Amino acid sequence: MGRKKPIGLEKTRALYGYMFILPFILGFLFFMIKPLYQSFMMSLSEVQISNQGFVNVSNHFENYKRAFLIDPEFNQMLLTSITTMLYRSLATIVFSFFVAMLLNQKFKGRALARSIFFLAVILSSGVLVGLEYNNTLMAELKASIEEFGTGESITQVLEDVLLTNTGGVNGPSQKVFNTLFEIIDSIYDVAMASGIQIIIFLSGLQNISVSMYEAADMEGCTAWEKLWKITVPMISPLMLVCWIYTIVDFFMKTDNEVMSKINTQMVVMLNYGYSAALAWIYFIVCLALIGLTSLIISKVVNHD
């Protein structure tokens, strides 16, 4: 009998990867295929409620036509959501990467610092977010601040000062200026959304061989050169992973306008067919953005 050829390391890793995602694949096949099909059929119908339950009366693509051609809000909400996603996700990736680099340095209290940054993941959980918005103490504190304060945020005051001293900004620079301050003003949301990305970047940084940096030091490379010649190329595959995760996480947030509109149409207005159409449009746009941006980023990813 011939001896079986040993399985290579690459095939072994692939096998472990498939075993890791097997529960998700089985769950998707058994629990998600049917609801997806029912949702898509509802998006092509006018859903009526009767004694027998939900009845789908086919109206072809009328719900989609209503979303794009009749509804005055949806197109603007979708465009705003995409624009916000792009610069918010970029800010999250940059913030996560540099925080991971800081946490990868050797200093006293490093474990405590890592725990503090990972608290963003815990604090963004559903229970604590509910406590944050429903806590009476937090509400009274906010009311006191608004009563005795000016009612303006730090970034708003800084923006007023800069606009006053520079004599105002007009044209395209005004849009760049407003976007920059919007990113600064949303630093809390960026920090709350960066916990998982920090951990992913940190694991990648710890896997970079120290000998590469030692060889760079012997060649006289500066810290800036080591960043762009060693760290960024070695960590680039994880940037693609973090980018996809960040986009999905942003689109899944229930506090954006599109998700709120979908929930309103379904729960309040009872327009199940129209809400299903909006959800499918949102889902397809999300997939298209993931595919397009991933294709662009993959061109600069180092696979060696």
N, C-alpha and C positions, 0 to 999 in steps of 0.2 A: 504493500500500500504506500502511495506517495505521501510525503509529509505536506501538511498544509503550510502555505506561506504565511509568515507572521504579518499581522496587521500593522501598517505603518503608523507613525505618530499622528500624521494629519488625519488619517481615517479614524483613528481612535478618538481624537478630539471632536471630529464631526459626529461620531456615534454618540459620544457623551452629550453633545449639543442637542441632537435629536431626542435623546432620552430626557433631557432637561425640559424641552418645550412640548413633549408628548402630552402631558396633562392639559395644556392649553389647546392643542390641536384636537384632542378628543372632546374637550368641553365645547369648543367652537362647532364641531361637527354635530354633536348631539343636542346642544342647547341654543345655538345661535343661528344656524341655517334657516330653520323654520320661522323664527321671529323676523329675520331679515327679509325673507320672502313675503311674509304677511305685511310687513311695513311698506315694502315696495308696491305691493298690490293696492294698499290703502292710499298711497300717494297718487295712484292713477284712477282713483275713484272718489265719489262723494259718499262718505260714511254716514249711514243713517242708523239710529238706535230704535229697535223694535222689541217686541216681546220675545223674539227669538235671539236677541243679542244684536251684535253689529252686522249690518248688511252693507256690502260694498256695491254701489251703483257706478258702473264704469263711466268716466267722463274723459278718458284718454289722458291728454297732457294739459288739461285746463288748469289744474293746480299749479303746474310749472309756469304756464303762461301768466297766471295771476301773480306769481311771485316776481317775475321779471318785468312784466309789462303793465300791471295794474297797481300792485302794492307800491305806494310811494315811499315806504320806509326801508324795505328789505335790501334793495340794491345799495343804498347808502350805508346801512348797518354792516353789510357784508364787506364793502370796500374799507370802511373804518376798521373793522375787525382784522382784515388782512394786513393793513398798514401798521396797526398797533402790534400785531403779532410779529412782524418782521423786525422792527427796531427793538421791541421788548425782548424777543428771543435772542437777538444779537447781543444786547446788553447783558442778558443772563449768562450767555456763554462766556463773554469776556470777564464778567465778574467772577464766575465760578472758576475759570482757569487761573486767574491771578490769586484768588483766595486759596486754591489748592496749592499753588506754588509757595505761598507764604506758610501754609500749614505743613508743607513738606520739609521746611527748614528745621534744623535742630535748635531748640530753645527750651528753657524751663517752662513747664506748664503746657507743653504742646498737646498732651492728651486732653486737658481741660478745654483748650482752645478749639480742638476738633469737635469735642462734645457740644460746645456752644454753637458752632456753626451748623451741626447736625440737628440742633433743636428746631431749625426752620422746618424740617420735615415733620417733626412732631407737632409743632404749633400750627402747621397748615392742615392738620387732620380735621375731619368733620366735626368732632366733638368740641375741640378747643376753639375752632372758628365760631361755632355756635355760642360758646361761652363768651367769646370776645364781643359778639354783636348783641348778646342778650344780657350781659352782665350789668346789673343796676349800678354798681360802683363805677364801672367804666363810663356809663352814660352820665352819671353825676359829675365825674371828673371832666368829661368833654364839655358839659354844660358850663362848668365853672371856668374852664379855659376860654370858652367863647364869650362868657360874661365879662371877665376881667382882662381879656386879651384884645388884640386888634382884629381877630378873626382871620388873619392872613398867615399862610405858612411861611417858613423860612425862605423857600425858593421864590415865593411870590414877592417877598420883600427884596430879595437879591435881584430879581428881575426888574422890579421898579427902579432900584438904584442904578443898575446898569443902563437901562433905557434912558433914565434921566441924564446920566453923565455922558452918554454917547450921543445924545440928541435924537434918539429913536433909530430904528432899523426898518428899512423898507425893502420891497422886492423879494427875490428868492432868499436873501439872507434872513428875512423875517421868519420864513418857514423853518429854516435850519435852526434859528435861534429858539423858536417855540418848541420844536421837537427836542432839542437838547434839554431845555428846562422841563419838558414833560417827562423825559427819562430820569432826570435828577429827582423830580417830584415823586416818581414811582419807584424809588430805590427800595422802599419797604417791600413792595410786591416782587421786585427782582430778587431781593435777598430771600424772601419766603419761598420763591420758586427754584432756588439754586442748590438746595440741600443734596439731592441725588446726584446732580452734575458734579458737585464738589467731590463727592466720594468716588465717582467714576474717574475724574481727572487725577485724584490723589492716588488711586490704585495704579493708574498708568504711569505716573511720575515715579512711583516706587519700583516699577519694573525696568526703568532705564538703567543700564549698567553704569556703575560708577567709573569704570575704566574709560568710558567714552569722555567723560568730563576731565579725567586725569590726563588723557592724551591731548585734549584741547588746551588744558593749562600748560602742558609742556610745549605746545606750539605757539603759546602766547596769545590765545584767544581771549577776548574780553567777555564779560558777563552777557553783554548784548548780543555778541556773535554766537555764544553758546546757546542763548535762548532761541535764535532763529535758525541755527544750523544743526542743533541737536534736539532740544526740547520740543519745539513745535513740530518738526517732521516726525519724531517718534510718537508724539501724542496725537497726531492728526487723525488716525482712524477713530479714536475715541471722541474727537470733536464731531464727527459725523453721527455717532451714536447719540451724543448729548443733544445735537441739533434736532434730530428726529424726536427724541423724547420731549424736548422743550416745546416743539410745535404741537405735538399731541396733547401735552399737559395744558397748553394755553387754550386750545380749542375745546378742551373738555371742561374748562372752568364754567361754572353756572352763573357767574356774575357779569359775563359779557352780554352785549345787547342782542346778538343773534340767538343765543341760548335762551335768554329771557323771553324773546318774542315767540320762539318755538313752544316754550312751556305755557305762555299765555294763550296761544292759539289752541293748545291741546287741553289744558286744565280749565281755563276760564271761559273761552269762547266755544269749546267743544267742537272745534273744526279739526277732527282727527285726520281727515284726508289732506287738508292744506298743511297742517303741522308736520305730517309725514313727508310731504313734498319738500318743505323747508329743511327738514332734517337731512334728507337725501342730498339736496343741493349743498348743504353745509359739509356733509360727509365727503362728497366728491371733490369739492374745493379743497378740503383738507388733504385728501389723498394726492390731488394734483400738485399742491404746493410742496408736499413731502417729496414727491417724485422729482419735481423740477429742481428744487433746492439741493436735494441729495445728489442729483446728477451733476450739478455745478460743483458742489463741494468735493465729490469723489474725484474730480479731475485733478485736484491739488493734494489729495491724500497720498501719503507715502506708504506703499504696500510692501516695501522691502523689510 
